[in-house]
Amino acid sequence: MAGIGTRGIHIKSPFNVETDARVFLYFPNGSAKATAAFLAISAEYQPLERQLKPGSKHYKASDNQVGLLIIAANI
């Protein structure tokens, strides 16, 4: 069976995972088991890059923003 590092989508991270990401676990009432995990990523906000069509309400995100979303979902 292949390891977890060989599965899924592999993209270059728009931030440094080791210094700019944290996972916080929530242990309610001193429980020994965590019931929730919260992901915090310190990354610069980048506005949407451009409209898909002139006059359209739909915009395309920059590659970094798309990468940030994919990485956050995978973590």
LOBAMI-720263 format. One record per residue: x, y, z of N, C-alpha, C, O in turn; residue in one letter. Coordinates in nm, 4 decimals. Last residue first. Example, Ala and Ser with C-alpha at 12.3 -4.5 7.8 and 13.67 -1.06 7.14 Angstrom:
# residues 2
+----------+----------+----------+----------+----------+----------+----------+----------+----------+----------+----------+----------+-----+
:      nxx :      nyy :      nzz :     caxx :     cayy :     cazz :      cxx :      cyy :      czz :      oxx :      oyy :      ozz : res :
+----------+----------+----------+----------+----------+----------+----------+----------+----------+----------+----------+----------+-----+
:   1.2850 :  -0.2250 :   0.7080 :   1.3670 :  -0.1060 :   0.7140 :   1.2900 :   0.0030 :   0.7870 :   1.3409 :   0.1138 :   0.8039 :   S :
:   1.3190 :  -0.5690 :   0.7800 :   1.2300 :  -0.4500 :   0.7800 :   1.3200 :  -0.3300 :   0.7800 :   1.4236 :  -0.3319 :   0.8465 :   A :
+----------+----------+----------+----------+----------+----------+----------+----------+----------+----------+----------+----------+-----+
END
This chain:
# residues 75
+----------+----------+----------+----------+----------+----------+----------+----------+----------+----------+----------+----------+-----+
:      nxx :      nyy :      nzz :     caxx :     cayy :     cazz :      cxx :      cyy :      czz :      oxx :      oyy :      ozz : res :
+----------+----------+----------+----------+----------+----------+----------+----------+----------+----------+----------+----------+-----+
:  -0.5222 :   1.9403 :   0.4229 :  -0.4714 :   1.9303 :   0.5605 :  -0.5853 :   1.8908 :   0.6525 :  -0.5653 :   1.8767 :   0.7731 :   I :
:  -0.6874 :   1.9756 :   0.2006 :  -0.6147 :   1.8490 :   0.2184 :  -0.5625 :   1.8311 :   0.3600 :  -0.5590 :   1.7194 :   0.4116 :   N :
:  -0.7803 :   2.2362 :   0.2355 :  -0.8759 :   2.1252 :   0.2308 :  -0.8064 :   1.9918 :   0.2546 :  -0.8612 :   1.9044 :   0.3218 :   A :
:  -0.5381 :   2.3761 :   0.2206 :  -0.6181 :   2.3819 :   0.3431 :  -0.7177 :   2.2671 :   0.3476 :  -0.7375 :   2.2067 :   0.4531 :   A :
:  -0.4675 :   2.3163 :  -0.0461 :  -0.3836 :   2.2707 :   0.0646 :  -0.4616 :   2.2714 :   0.1955 :  -0.4520 :   2.1765 :   0.2733 :   I :
:  -0.6746 :   2.4437 :  -0.1881 :  -0.6524 :   2.2996 :  -0.2031 :  -0.5724 :   2.2453 :  -0.0846 :  -0.6060 :   2.1406 :  -0.0294 :   I :
:  -0.6392 :   2.7130 :  -0.1075 :  -0.7645 :   2.6434 :  -0.0818 :  -0.7461 :   2.4922 :  -0.0875 :  -0.7964 :   2.4203 :  -0.0012 :   L :
:  -0.3805 :   2.7632 :  -0.2047 :  -0.4086 :   2.7771 :  -0.0616 :  -0.5362 :   2.7013 :  -0.0252 :  -0.5405 :   2.6328 :   0.0770 :   L :
:  -0.4223 :   2.7361 :  -0.4811 :  -0.3336 :   2.6446 :  -0.4096 :  -0.3586 :   2.6457 :  -0.2604 :  -0.3579 :   2.5406 :  -0.1964 :   G :
:  -0.5857 :   2.9570 :  -0.5222 :  -0.6394 :   2.8238 :  -0.5497 :  -0.5551 :   2.7196 :  -0.4769 :  -0.6089 :   2.6259 :  -0.4179 :   V :
:  -0.4030 :   3.1567 :  -0.4558 :  -0.5247 :   3.1430 :  -0.3772 :  -0.5880 :   3.0063 :  -0.3988 :  -0.6387 :   2.9459 :  -0.3043 :   Q :
:  -0.2064 :   3.1183 :  -0.6535 :  -0.1721 :   3.1043 :  -0.5121 :  -0.2957 :   3.0847 :  -0.4258 :  -0.2937 :   3.0045 :  -0.3324 :   N :
:  -0.3469 :   3.1738 :  -0.8890 :  -0.2986 :   3.0386 :  -0.8656 :  -0.2625 :   3.0167 :  -0.7193 :  -0.2852 :   2.9081 :  -0.6658 :   D :
:  -0.6340 :   3.3838 :  -0.8175 :  -0.4944 :   3.3648 :  -0.8568 :  -0.4538 :   3.2207 :  -0.8269 :  -0.5195 :   3.1531 :  -0.7479 :   S :
:  -0.9684 :   3.3204 :  -0.9385 :  -0.8718 :   3.3428 :  -0.8303 :  -0.7309 :   3.3227 :  -0.8838 :  -0.7107 :   3.2531 :  -0.9834 :   A :
:  -1.1904 :   3.4852 :  -1.1502 :  -1.0908 :   3.3790 :  -1.1384 :  -0.9962 :   3.4164 :  -1.0249 :  -0.9498 :   3.5301 :  -1.0163 :   K :
:  -1.5408 :   3.5586 :  -1.1063 :  -1.4009 :   3.5963 :  -1.1122 :  -1.3118 :   3.4736 :  -1.1002 :  -1.3530 :   3.3707 :  -1.0465 :   Y :
:  -1.8585 :   3.6567 :  -1.2173 :  -1.7701 :   3.5462 :  -1.1831 :  -1.6250 :   3.5867 :  -1.2061 :  -1.5902 :   3.6418 :  -1.3106 :   H :
:  -2.0232 :   3.8401 :  -1.3191 :  -2.0091 :   3.8441 :  -1.1740 :  -1.9146 :   3.7336 :  -1.1258 :  -1.8935 :   3.7190 :  -1.0054 :   K :
:  -1.9191 :   4.0086 :  -1.6219 :  -1.9591 :   3.8893 :  -1.5483 :  -1.9431 :   3.9108 :  -1.3984 :  -1.8595 :   3.9903 :  -1.3552 :   S :
:  -1.8128 :   4.2131 :  -1.7684 :  -1.9473 :   4.2312 :  -1.7157 :  -1.9974 :   4.1137 :  -1.6330 :  -2.1080 :   4.1193 :  -1.5791 :   G :
:  -1.6090 :   3.9927 :  -1.9517 :  -1.6442 :   4.1324 :  -1.9222 :  -1.7899 :   4.1430 :  -1.8767 :  -1.8794 :   4.0876 :  -1.9405 :   P :
:  -1.5485 :   3.6888 :  -1.7736 :  -1.5975 :   3.7550 :  -1.8950 :  -1.6280 :   3.9000 :  -1.8592 :  -1.6690 :   3.9275 :  -1.7465 :   K :
:  -1.4044 :   3.6526 :  -1.5383 :  -1.3982 :   3.5503 :  -1.6422 :  -1.4448 :   3.6055 :  -1.7768 :  -1.3880 :   3.5733 :  -1.8811 :   L :
:  -1.2034 :   3.9100 :  -1.3979 :  -1.3353 :   3.8605 :  -1.4339 :  -1.3192 :   3.7544 :  -1.5431 :  -1.2318 :   3.7651 :  -1.6292 :   Q :
:  -0.9155 :   3.8277 :  -1.1910 :  -0.9807 :   3.8925 :  -1.3056 :  -1.1196 :   3.8346 :  -1.3266 :  -1.1503 :   3.7250 :  -1.2797 :   R :
:  -0.8309 :   3.7631 :  -0.9206 :  -0.7405 :   3.8110 :  -1.0237 :  -0.8101 :   3.8852 :  -1.1380 :  -0.7671 :   3.9939 :  -1.1768 :   E :
:  -0.9286 :   3.8522 :  -0.5907 :  -0.9544 :   3.7787 :  -0.7139 :  -0.8814 :   3.8444 :  -0.8295 :  -0.8711 :   3.9669 :  -0.8358 :   L :
:  -0.6585 :   3.9359 :  -0.3634 :  -0.7909 :   3.9514 :  -0.4227 :  -0.8050 :   3.8697 :  -0.5505 :  -0.7067 :   3.8248 :  -0.6094 :   P :
:  -0.4991 :   3.7569 :  -0.1212 :  -0.4828 :   3.8075 :  -0.2572 :  -0.6214 :   3.8190 :  -0.3196 :  -0.6939 :   3.7198 :  -0.3271 :   Q :
:  -0.3595 :   3.7650 :   0.1974 :  -0.4817 :   3.7646 :   0.1163 :  -0.4510 :   3.8232 :  -0.0202 :  -0.3850 :   3.9265 :  -0.0319 :   Y :
:  -0.0887 :   3.5665 :   0.2991 :  -0.1343 :   3.6968 :   0.2526 :  -0.2598 :   3.6829 :   0.1671 :  -0.2657 :   3.5999 :   0.0763 :   E :
:  -0.1248 :   3.3454 :   0.5736 :  -0.0947 :   3.3681 :   0.4324 :  -0.1532 :   3.5025 :   0.3909 :  -0.2560 :   3.5454 :   0.4432 :   A :
:  -0.1216 :   3.1295 :   0.8119 :  -0.0817 :   3.2688 :   0.7984 :  -0.0371 :   3.2898 :   0.6541 :   0.0754 :   3.2557 :   0.6176 :   S :
:  -0.3785 :   2.9200 :   0.8998 :  -0.2723 :   2.9424 :   0.8021 :  -0.2458 :   3.0918 :   0.7944 :  -0.3376 :   3.1709 :   0.7728 :   I :
:  -0.5083 :   2.6847 :   1.1165 :  -0.4785 :   2.8273 :   1.0999 :  -0.3603 :   2.8399 :   1.0047 :  -0.2555 :   2.7788 :   1.0255 :   A :
:  -0.7603 :   2.4550 :   1.1796 :  -0.6418 :   2.4831 :   1.0995 :  -0.6263 :   2.6341 :   1.0858 :  -0.7207 :   2.7033 :   1.0477 :   L :
:  -0.8749 :   2.2627 :   1.4449 :  -0.8844 :   2.3907 :   1.3755 :  -0.7526 :   2.4156 :   1.3037 :  -0.6455 :   2.3985 :   1.3619 :   F :
:  -1.0640 :   1.9816 :   1.5333 :  -0.9328 :   2.0331 :   1.4957 :  -0.9549 :   2.1610 :   1.4166 :  -1.0432 :   2.1671 :   1.3310 :   A :
:  -1.2431 :   1.8201 :   1.7986 :  -1.2364 :   1.9085 :   1.6823 :  -1.0918 :   1.9494 :   1.6572 :  -1.0090 :   1.9512 :   1.7483 :   A :
:  -1.2191 :   1.6562 :   2.0101 :  -1.3438 :   1.6460 :   1.9347 :  -1.3442 :   1.7344 :   1.8106 :  -1.4344 :   1.7250 :   1.7273 :   T :
:  -0.9663 :   1.4518 :   2.1516 :  -1.0028 :   1.5781 :   2.0871 :  -1.1310 :   1.5572 :   2.0077 :  -1.1496 :   1.4527 :   1.9453 :   A :
:  -0.9782 :   1.2779 :   2.4585 :  -0.9918 :   1.2748 :   2.3129 :  -1.0313 :   1.4118 :   2.2598 :  -1.1182 :   1.4790 :   2.3155 :   K :
:  -0.9803 :   1.3227 :   2.7235 :  -0.8570 :   1.2647 :   2.6694 :  -0.8601 :   1.2594 :   2.5172 :  -0.7567 :   1.2389 :   2.4537 :   A :
:  -1.1222 :   1.6362 :   2.8407 :  -1.1334 :   1.5024 :   2.7821 :  -0.9985 :   1.4538 :   2.7289 :  -0.9127 :   1.5345 :   2.6935 :   S :
:  -1.1532 :   1.8849 :   2.9534 :  -1.0407 :   1.8020 :   2.9953 :  -1.0439 :   1.6596 :   2.9417 :  -0.9743 :   1.5722 :   2.9936 :   G :
:  -1.3763 :   1.9961 :   2.8153 :  -1.3860 :   1.9583 :   2.9576 :  -1.2748 :   1.8645 :   3.0013 :  -1.2997 :   1.7727 :   3.0794 :   N :
:  -1.2632 :   1.9077 :   2.4911 :  -1.3670 :   1.9657 :   2.5773 :  -1.3631 :   1.9093 :   2.7197 :  -1.3481 :   1.7888 :   2.7397 :   P :
:  -1.0004 :   1.9884 :   2.3168 :  -1.0307 :   1.8838 :   2.4129 :  -1.1358 :   1.9382 :   2.5099 :  -1.0997 :   2.0095 :   2.6035 :   F :
:  -0.9083 :   2.0612 :   1.9972 :  -0.9989 :   2.1022 :   2.1037 :  -1.0346 :   1.9807 :   2.1891 :  -1.0916 :   1.8832 :   2.1401 :   Y :
:  -0.6015 :   2.1479 :   1.8422 :  -0.6980 :   2.0450 :   1.8792 :  -0.7800 :   2.0943 :   1.9981 :  -0.7279 :   2.1606 :   2.0878 :   L :
:  -0.4781 :   2.3283 :   1.5719 :  -0.5158 :   2.3338 :   1.7124 :  -0.6205 :   2.2264 :   1.7376 :  -0.7174 :   2.2151 :   1.6626 :   F :
:  -0.2136 :   2.3617 :   1.3583 :  -0.3357 :   2.2860 :   1.3826 :  -0.3592 :   2.2878 :   1.5328 :  -0.2707 :   2.2530 :   1.6110 :   V :
:  -0.0663 :   2.6105 :   1.1523 :  -0.0818 :   2.5491 :   1.2841 :  -0.2140 :   2.4730 :   1.2870 :  -0.3128 :   2.5144 :   1.2263 :   R :
:   0.1699 :   2.7495 :   0.9296 :   0.0466 :   2.6734 :   0.9504 :   0.0480 :   2.6114 :   1.0903 :   0.1518 :   2.5661 :   1.1387 :   A :
:   0.4163 :   2.8683 :   0.8841 :   0.2959 :   2.9496 :   0.8656 :   0.1647 :   2.8750 :   0.8852 :   0.0581 :   2.9312 :   0.8601 :   D :
:   0.6297 :   2.6910 :   0.9098 :   0.6297 :   2.8131 :   0.9905 :   0.4984 :   2.8906 :   0.9852 :   0.4720 :   2.9715 :   1.0741 :   T :
:   0.5684 :   2.4641 :   0.7509 :   0.6302 :   2.4474 :   0.8824 :   0.6243 :   2.5724 :   0.9694 :   0.6149 :   2.5610 :   1.0916 :   E :
:   0.4642 :   2.5632 :   0.5105 :   0.3799 :   2.4835 :   0.5986 :   0.4376 :   2.4752 :   0.7397 :   0.3628 :   2.4790 :   0.8375 :   V :
:   0.4829 :   2.8637 :   0.3674 :   0.5702 :   2.7661 :   0.4308 :   0.4891 :   2.6900 :   0.5356 :   0.4501 :   2.7468 :   0.6377 :   N :
:   0.2671 :   2.8977 :   0.0782 :   0.3167 :   2.9414 :   0.2088 :   0.4049 :   2.8312 :   0.2651 :   0.4024 :   2.7182 :   0.2164 :   F :
:   0.1775 :   2.7827 :  -0.1505 :   0.2013 :   2.9273 :  -0.1558 :   0.2459 :   2.9843 :  -0.0207 :   0.2608 :   3.1057 :  -0.0067 :   P :
:   0.3207 :   2.4688 :  -0.2404 :   0.2491 :   2.5475 :  -0.1418 :   0.2798 :   2.6966 :  -0.1563 :   0.3960 :   2.7337 :  -0.1728 :   S :
:   0.2734 :   2.3005 :  -0.5392 :   0.3664 :   2.3807 :  -0.4594 :   0.2858 :   2.4709 :  -0.3665 :   0.1940 :   2.5405 :  -0.4100 :   K :
:   0.0865 :   1.9945 :  -0.5205 :   0.1103 :   2.1277 :  -0.5751 :   0.2094 :   2.1993 :  -0.4855 :   0.2271 :   2.1627 :  -0.3693 :   I :
:  -0.0607 :   1.6964 :  -0.5762 :   0.0636 :   1.7545 :  -0.5274 :   0.0869 :   1.8870 :  -0.5985 :   0.1048 :   1.8917 :  -0.7203 :   H :
:  -0.3403 :   1.5206 :  -0.4683 :  -0.2920 :   1.6247 :  -0.5587 :  -0.1662 :   1.6857 :  -0.4980 :  -0.1658 :   1.7227 :  -0.3806 :   I :
:  -0.3075 :   1.1706 :  -0.3689 :  -0.3702 :   1.3013 :  -0.3802 :  -0.3042 :   1.3948 :  -0.4803 :  -0.2242 :   1.3537 :  -0.5644 :   G :
:  -0.0161 :   0.9988 :  -0.2357 :  -0.1559 :   1.0080 :  -0.2786 :  -0.1986 :   1.1526 :  -0.2974 :  -0.1339 :   1.2450 :  -0.2481 :   R :
:   0.2264 :   0.9819 :  -0.1215 :   0.2192 :   0.9509 :  -0.2649 :   0.0781 :   0.9633 :  -0.3194 :   0.0557 :   0.9404 :  -0.4382 :   T :
:   0.2052 :   1.0230 :   0.1478 :   0.2740 :   1.1244 :   0.0685 :   0.2689 :   1.1001 :  -0.0811 :   0.3035 :   1.1885 :  -0.1594 :   G :
:   0.0940 :   0.7897 :   0.2496 :   0.0076 :   0.9056 :   0.2319 :   0.0723 :   1.0138 :   0.1457 :   0.0020 :   1.0886 :   0.0777 :   I :
:   0.2234 :   0.5045 :   0.0627 :   0.2168 :   0.5954 :   0.1765 :   0.1321 :   0.7170 :   0.1452 :   0.1018 :   0.7447 :   0.0292 :   G :
:   0.0561 :   0.2195 :  -0.0834 :   0.1356 :   0.3425 :  -0.0960 :   0.1167 :   0.4316 :   0.0267 :   0.0094 :   0.4345 :   0.0870 :   A :
:   0.0848 :  -0.1185 :   0.0000 :   0.0000 :   0.0000 :   0.0000 :   0.0894 :   0.1250 :   0.0000 :   0.1864 :   0.1330 :   0.0754 :   M :
+----------+----------+----------+----------+----------+----------+----------+----------+----------+----------+----------+----------+-----+
END
